[in-house]
Amino acid sequence: MPNIPQILDVTIRDGSYLINHQYSPEKVAEIAKRLYDAGVEYAEISHGAGIGGKLMGYPGLVNDEELM
């Protein structure tokens, strides 16, 4: 059986630096739906500084639970 590469998209996590971690849950849902529609099965959804980034004092619009 051949190895089939899998894509893990990090647009939401890494892209949040550009907008100072100000993603809204609605925007994250829109991006996730578009990724899914494009055939991307896996996406990392978290604060740009990682899970709990907002709680560690980094800026953020909402916490990780609200984004997910």
N, CA, C and O atoms as a printed pandas DataFrame, in Angstrom:
     atom_number atom_name residue_name chain_id  residue_number  x_coord  y_coord  z_coord
0              1         N          MET        A               1    0.855   -1.181    0.000
1              2        CA          MET        A               1    0.000    0.000    0.000
2              3         C          MET        A               1    0.896    1.238    0.000
3              4         O          MET        A               1    1.778    1.349    0.852
4              5         N          PRO        A               2    0.694    2.167   -0.931
5              6        CA          PRO        A               2    1.545    3.359   -0.996
6              7         C          PRO        A               2    1.244    4.324    0.153
7              8         O          PRO        A               2    0.121    4.401    0.650
8              9         N          ASN        A               3    2.263    5.041    0.547
9             10        CA          ASN        A               3    2.074    6.098    1.552
10            11         C          ASN        A               3    1.428    7.296    0.876
11            12         O          ASN        A               3    1.910    7.775   -0.150
12            13         N          ILE        A               4    0.360    7.764    1.444
13            14        CA          ILE        A               4   -0.334    8.927    0.901
14            15         C          ILE        A               4   -0.100   10.095    1.856
15            16         O          ILE        A               4   -0.464   10.015    3.029
16            17         N          PRO        A               5    0.500   11.175    1.368
17            18        CA          PRO        A               5    0.759   12.312    2.267
18            19         C          PRO        A               5   -0.542   12.940    2.755
19            20         O          PRO        A               5   -1.534   13.003    2.029
20            21         N          GLN        A               6   -0.510   13.391    3.976
21            22        CA          GLN        A               6   -1.646   14.095    4.572
22            23         C          GLN        A               6   -1.235   15.548    4.795
23            24         O          GLN        A               6   -0.085   15.829    5.131
24            25         N          ILE        A               7   -2.167   16.457    4.610
25            26        CA          ILE        A               7   -1.893   17.882    4.798
26            27         C          ILE        A               7   -2.492   18.333    6.124
27            28         O          ILE        A               7   -3.658   18.069    6.416
28            29         N          LEU        A               8   -1.680   19.012    6.915
29            30        CA          LEU        A               8   -2.148   19.668    8.130
30            31         C          LEU        A               8   -2.037   21.157    7.874
31            32         O          LEU        A               8   -0.931   21.692    7.791
32            33         N          ASP        A               9   -3.157   21.825    7.750
33            34        CA          ASP        A               9   -3.155   23.259    7.463
34            35         C          ASP        A               9   -3.023   24.046    8.766
35            36         O          ASP        A               9   -3.715   23.763    9.744
36            37         N          VAL        A              10   -2.136   25.027    8.768
37            38        CA          VAL        A              10   -1.917   25.852    9.958
38            39         C          VAL        A              10   -2.263   27.321    9.692
39            40         O          VAL        A              10   -1.757   28.213   10.372
40            41         N          THR        A              11   -3.119   27.567    8.707
41            42        CA          THR        A              11   -3.510   28.933    8.355
42            43         C          THR        A              11   -4.051   29.687    9.564
43            44         O          THR        A              11   -3.695   30.844    9.787
44            45         N          ILE        A              12   -4.897   29.045   10.333
45            46        CA          ILE        A              12   -5.539   29.740   11.452
46            47         C          ILE        A              12   -4.527   30.031   12.551
47            48         O          ILE        A              12   -4.462   31.152   13.055
48            49         N          ARG        A              13   -3.740   29.032   12.923
49            50        CA          ARG        A              13   -2.761   29.241   13.993
50            51         C          ARG        A              13   -1.687   30.241   13.574
51            52         O          ARG        A              13   -1.517   31.269   14.230
52            53         N          ASP        A              14   -0.970   29.961   12.506
53            54        CA          ASP        A              14    0.130   30.835   12.101
54            55         C          ASP        A              14   -0.357   32.161   11.535
55            56         O          ASP        A              14    0.294   33.190   11.715
56            57         N          GLY        A              15   -1.490   32.144   10.856
57            58        CA          GLY        A              15   -2.025   33.367   10.268
58            59         C          GLY        A              15   -2.493   34.372   11.303
59            60         O          GLY        A              15   -2.641   35.555   11.000
60            61         N          SER        A              16   -2.726   33.910   12.520
61            62        CA          SER        A              16   -3.228   34.827   13.543
62            63         C          SER        A              16   -2.197   35.887   13.940
63            64         O          SER        A              16   -2.568   36.942   14.455
64            65         N          TYR        A              17   -0.914   35.620   13.707
65            66        CA          TYR        A              17    0.100   36.632   14.022
66            67         C          TYR        A              17   -0.119   37.900   13.203
67            68         O          TYR        A              17    0.072   39.008   13.705
68            69         N          LEU        A              18   -0.517   37.741   11.954
69            70        CA          LEU        A              18   -0.708   38.890   11.068
70            71         C          LEU        A              18   -1.813   39.817   11.569
71            72         O          LEU        A              18   -1.759   41.029   11.358
72            73         N          ILE        A              19   -2.809   39.243   12.229
73            74        CA          ILE        A              19   -3.942   40.047   12.700
74            75         C          ILE        A              19   -3.966   40.152   14.230
75            76         O          ILE        A              19   -5.022   40.352   14.830
76            77         N          ASN        A              20   -2.790   40.016   14.849
77            78        CA          ASN        A              20   -2.655   40.155   16.298
78            79         C          ASN        A              20   -3.606   39.235   17.064
79            80         O          ASN        A              20   -4.172   39.620   18.087
80            81         N          HIS        A              21   -3.772   38.020   16.554
81            82        CA          HIS        A              21   -4.565   36.964   17.208
82            83         C          HIS        A              21   -6.030   37.377   17.397
83            84         O          HIS        A              21   -6.647   37.039   18.407
84            85         N          GLN        A              22   -6.577   38.100   16.435
85            86        CA          GLN        A              22   -7.938   38.620   16.572
86            87         C          GLN        A              22   -8.965   37.861   15.731
87            88         O          GLN        A              22   -9.941   38.454   15.272
88            89         N          TYR        A              23   -8.760   36.568   15.526
89            90        CA          TYR        A              23   -9.759   35.777   14.804
90            91         C          TYR        A              23  -11.028   35.654   15.629
91            92         O          TYR        A              23  -10.975   35.408   16.834
92            93         N          SER        A              24  -12.157   35.826   14.980
93            94        CA          SER        A              24  -13.440   35.580   15.635
94            95         C          SER        A              24  -13.825   34.120   15.388
95            96         O          SER        A              24  -13.359   33.514   14.423
96            97         N          PRO        A              25  -14.666   33.555   16.247
97            98        CA          PRO        A              25  -15.131   32.188   16.000
98            99         C          PRO        A              25  -15.816   32.051   14.636
99           100         O          PRO        A              25  -15.708   31.010   13.988
100          101         N          GLU        A              26  -16.511   33.090   14.207
101          102        CA          GLU        A              26  -17.194   33.041   12.911
102          103         C          GLU        A              26  -16.192   32.959   11.756
103          104         O          GLU        A              26  -16.403   32.205   10.806
104          105         N          LYS        A              27  -15.110   33.725   11.832
105          106        CA          LYS        A              27  -14.088   33.709   10.780
106          107         C          LYS        A              27  -13.372   32.358   10.765
107          108         O          LYS        A              27  -13.074   31.826    9.696
108          109         N          VAL        A              28  -13.097   31.808   11.938
109          110        CA          VAL        A              28  -12.454   30.493   12.012
110          111         C          VAL        A              28  -13.364   29.431   11.387
111          112         O          VAL        A              28  -12.890   28.559   10.659
112          113         N          ALA        A              29  -14.654   29.501   11.668
113          114        CA          ALA        A              29  -15.601   28.545   11.081
114          115         C          ALA        A              29  -15.632   28.682    9.558
115          116         O          ALA        A              29  -15.703   27.680    8.847
116          117         N          GLU        A              30  -15.579   29.907    9.061
117          118        CA          GLU        A              30  -15.573   30.133    7.614
118          119         C          GLU        A              30  -14.309   29.545    6.971
119          120         O          GLU        A              30  -14.386   28.865    5.948
120          121         N          ILE        A              31  -13.156   29.811    7.576
121          122        CA          ILE        A              31  -11.903   29.274    7.035
122          123         C          ILE        A              31  -11.911   27.756    7.089
123          124         O          ILE        A              31  -11.527   27.099    6.121
124          125         N          ALA        A              32  -12.343   27.194    8.209
125          126        CA          ALA        A              32  -12.381   25.735    8.355
126          127         C          ALA        A              32  -13.302   25.108    7.309
127          128         O          ALA        A              32  -12.969   24.068    6.741
128          129         N          LYS        A              33  -14.444   25.722    7.051
129          130        CA          LYS        A              33  -15.364   25.186    6.040
130          131         C          LYS        A              33  -14.726   25.236    4.654
131          132         O          LYS        A              33  -14.839   24.283    3.883
132          133         N          ARG        A              34  -14.068   26.325    4.342
133          134        CA          ARG        A              34  -13.425   26.436    3.023
134          135         C          ARG        A              34  -12.283   25.433    2.870
135          136         O          ARG        A              34  -12.086   24.871    1.793
136          137         N          LEU        A              35  -11.539   25.214    3.940
137          138        CA          LEU        A              35  -10.482   24.193    3.888
138          139         C          LEU        A              35  -11.097   22.816    3.660
139          140         O          LEU        A              35  -10.613   22.041    2.835
140          141         N          TYR        A              36  -12.162   22.517    4.392
141          142        CA          TYR        A              36  -12.851   21.237    4.237
142          143         C          TYR        A              36  -13.376   21.068    2.811
143          144         O          TYR        A              36  -13.217   20.010    2.201
144          145         N          ASP        A              37  -13.999   22.115    2.292
145          146        CA          ASP        A              37  -14.530   22.073    0.927
146          147         C          ASP        A              37  -13.420   21.854   -0.103
147          148         O          ASP        A              37  -13.658   21.287   -1.170
148          149         N          ALA        A              38  -12.201   22.312    0.224
149          150        CA          ALA        A              38  -11.062   22.147   -0.675
150          151         C          ALA        A              38  -10.396   20.780   -0.516
151          152         O          ALA        A              38   -9.446   20.461   -1.231
152          153         N          GLY        A              39  -10.898   19.977    0.425
153          154        CA          GLY        A              39  -10.353   18.640    0.605
154          155         C          GLY        A              39   -9.295   18.514    1.686
155          156         O          GLY        A              39   -8.680   17.457    1.828
156          157         N          VAL        A              40   -9.076   19.580    2.451
157          158        CA          VAL        A              40   -8.114   19.520    3.546
158          159         C          VAL        A              40   -8.816   18.897    4.744
159          160         O          VAL        A              40   -9.818   19.420    5.233
160          161         N          GLU        A              41   -8.273   17.760    5.217
161          162        CA          GLU        A              41   -8.931   17.028    6.295
162          163         C          GLU        A              41   -8.506   17.471    7.689
163          164         O          GLU        A              41   -9.240   17.265    8.656
164          165         N          TYR        A              42   -7.314   18.084    7.803
165          166        CA          TYR        A              42   -6.794   18.430    9.117
166          167         C          TYR        A              42   -6.364   19.894    9.161
167          168         O          TYR        A              42   -5.649   20.373    8.281
168          169         N          ALA        A              43   -6.814   20.592   10.200
169          170        CA          ALA        A              43   -6.429   21.993   10.383
170          171         C          ALA        A              43   -6.144   22.220   11.859
171          172         O          ALA        A              43   -6.883   21.753   12.726
172          173         N          GLU        A              44   -5.074   22.936   12.131
173          174        CA          GLU        A              44   -4.735   23.265   13.503
174          175         C          GLU        A              44   -5.446   24.559   13.867
175          176         O          GLU        A              44   -5.235   25.601   13.248
176          177         N          ILE        A              45   -6.285   24.471   14.874
177          178        CA          ILE        A              45   -7.051   25.632   15.312
178          179         C          ILE        A              45   -6.651   25.947   16.743
179          180         O          ILE        A              45   -6.987   25.215   17.674
180          181         N          SER        A              46   -5.927   27.049   16.902
181          182        CA          SER        A              46   -5.530   27.497   18.229
182          183         C          SER        A              46   -5.002   28.927   18.123
183          184         O          SER        A              46   -4.847   29.475   17.031
184          185         N          HIS        A              47   -4.740   29.491   19.251
185          186        CA          HIS        A              47   -4.070   30.784   19.328
186          187         C          HIS        A              47   -2.711   30.641   18.658
187          188         O          HIS        A              47   -2.119   29.564   18.708
188          189         N          GLY        A              48   -2.208   31.683   18.039
189          190        CA          GLY        A              48   -0.918   31.614   17.362
190          191         C          GLY        A              48    0.227   31.214   18.277
191          192         O          GLY        A              48    1.195   30.600   17.828
192          193         N          ALA        A              49    0.127   31.555   19.556
193          194        CA          ALA        A              49    1.171   31.194   20.521
194          195         C          ALA        A              49    0.963   29.783   21.057
195          196         O          ALA        A              49    1.712   29.330   21.923
196          197         N          GLY        A              50   -0.049   29.091   20.548
197          198        CA          GLY        A              50   -0.334   27.731   20.994
198          199         C          GLY        A              50   -1.552   27.685   21.893
199          200         O          GLY        A              50   -2.105   28.718   22.269
200          201         N          ILE        A              51   -1.961   26.470   22.233
201          202        CA          ILE        A              51   -3.115   26.294   23.112
202          203         C          ILE        A              51   -2.851   27.069   24.405
203          204         O          ILE        A              51   -1.793   26.938   25.020
204          205         N          GLY        A              52   -3.826   27.867   24.796
205          206        CA          GLY        A              52   -3.703   28.654   26.021
206          207         C          GLY        A              52   -2.937   29.949   25.858
207          208         O          GLY        A              52   -2.623   30.600   26.855
208          209         N          GLY        A              53   -2.627   30.341   24.640
209          210        CA          GLY        A              53   -1.859   31.562   24.417
210          211         C          GLY        A              53   -2.498   32.794   25.036
211          212         O          GLY        A              53   -1.802   33.620   25.626
212          213         N          LYS        A              54   -3.805   32.926   24.911
213          214        CA          LYS        A              54   -4.501   34.084   25.493
214          215         C          LYS        A              54   -4.376   34.058   27.014
215          216         O          LYS        A              54   -4.212   35.105   27.642
216          217         N          LEU        A              55   -4.451   32.881   27.601
217          218        CA          LEU        A              55   -4.347   32.763   29.054
218          219         C          LEU        A              55   -2.935   33.061   29.560
219          220         O          LEU        A              55   -2.747   33.403   30.727
220          221         N          MET        A              56   -1.945   32.928   28.674
221          222        CA          MET        A              56   -0.557   33.207   29.059
222          223         C          MET        A              56   -0.204   34.680   28.889
223          224         O          MET        A              56    0.955   35.058   29.061
224          225         N          GLY        A              57   -1.183   35.516   28.553
225          226        CA          GLY        A              57   -0.939   36.943   28.467
226          227         C          GLY        A              57   -0.738   37.489   27.071
227          228         O          GLY        A              57   -0.535   38.692   26.905
228          229         N          TYR        A              58   -0.791   36.622   26.049
229          230        CA          TYR        A              58   -0.692   37.108   24.679
230          231         C          TYR        A              58   -2.055   37.654   24.267
231          232         O          TYR        A              58   -3.079   37.179   24.759
232          233         N          PRO        A              59   -2.091   38.647   23.369
233          234        CA          PRO        A              59   -3.385   39.182   22.955
234          235         C          PRO        A              59   -4.210   38.112   22.262
235          236         O          PRO        A              59   -3.672   37.138   21.735
236          237         N          GLY        A              60   -5.488   38.301   22.268
237          238        CA          GLY        A              60   -6.362   37.380   21.554
238          239         C          GLY        A              60   -7.799   37.847   21.714
239          240         O          GLY        A              60   -8.180   38.382   22.755
240          241         N          LEU        A              61   -8.586   37.641   20.678
241          242        CA          LEU        A              61   -9.988   38.062   20.742
242          243         C          LEU        A              61  -10.797   37.138   21.645
243          244         O          LEU        A              61  -11.591   37.600   22.465
244          245         N          VAL        A              62  -10.592   35.833   21.491
245          246        CA          VAL        A              62  -11.314   34.837   22.273
246          247         C          VAL        A              62  -10.344   33.726   22.686
247          248         O          VAL        A              62   -9.211   33.685   22.204
248          249         N          ASN        A              63  -10.779   32.830   23.570
249          250        CA          ASN        A              63   -9.910   31.730   23.975
250          251         C          ASN        A              63  -10.039   30.551   22.992
251          252         O          ASN        A              63  -10.886   30.561   22.098
252          253         N          ASP        A              64   -9.191   29.552   23.178
253          254        CA          ASP        A              64   -9.144   28.413   22.245
254          255         C          ASP        A              64  -10.473   27.670   22.174
255          256         O          ASP        A              64  -10.900   27.273   21.090
256          257         N          GLU        A              65  -11.123   27.480   23.301
257          258        CA          GLU        A              65  -12.383   26.755   23.317
258          259         C          GLU        A              65  -13.430   27.448   22.420
259          260         O          GLU        A              65  -14.195   26.789   21.716
260          261         N          GLU        A              66  -13.443   28.776   22.466
261          262        CA          GLU        A              66  -14.397   29.514   21.642
262          263         C          GLU        A              66  -14.055   29.386   20.162
263          264         O          GLU        A              66  -14.955   29.365   19.323
264          265         N          LEU        A              67  -12.764   29.299   19.829
265          266        CA          LEU        A              67  -12.375   29.134   18.429
266          267         C          LEU        A              67  -12.776   27.753   17.915
267          268         O          LEU        A              67  -13.215   27.612   16.773
268          269         N          MET        A              68  -12.623   26.744   18.757
269          270        CA          MET        A              68  -12.946   25.379   18.331
270          271         C          MET        A              68  -14.437   25.164   18.308
271          272         O          MET        A              68  -14.897   24.072   17.973
